Amino acid sequence: MRNSIFKTAVLCFLVGISSCVCAANKDAKSDKEGKVIHINNAEFNQKVADVNANEWKYLGDKPCILDFYATWCGPCRMISPYLDELANEYKGQIYIYKIDVDKERELGRMFGATSIPLLVFIPQDGQAQMARGAMSKNELKNAIETVLLKKQK
């Protein structure tokens, strides 16, 4: 009897956790401004650039940051809260897209994401710039200001 109560409690706990994870993932994938947006290959083709096109053309209506990351990567986990804060701070001005290199291997290969985190700063006009490795919040903010929003310091 005690064993079946324990199994039922564990099952309820696991169902509860999976519901929370599903809700968090749904919220993370939303297009609401002020949030980091997790995208896959198909969404990348619609929001960032058509990977099958002959030339690079950014499709967004605002500058963006691409964050190539993996869930197991310590430096990726370190900068994730900074990106969340900056997405909210710069809402309406930029997009921040996260791309899981374990799930979207082809996109990772296309951008040479052999070392992560790999951040790609894509201004509305001009050349994209890449940064490999973890950055401080101040470094990320400076890149947003100077590369994406083109403010002079």
Secondary structure, DSSP 8 states (H G I E B T S, - for coil): -HHHHHHHHHHHHHHHHHHHHHHHHHHHT---TTS-EE--HHHHHHHT--TTSSS-----SS-EEEEEE-TT-HHHHHHHHHHHHHHHHTTTT-EEEEEETTT-HHHHHHTT-SSSSEEEEE-SSS--EEEES---HHHHHHHIIIIIS----
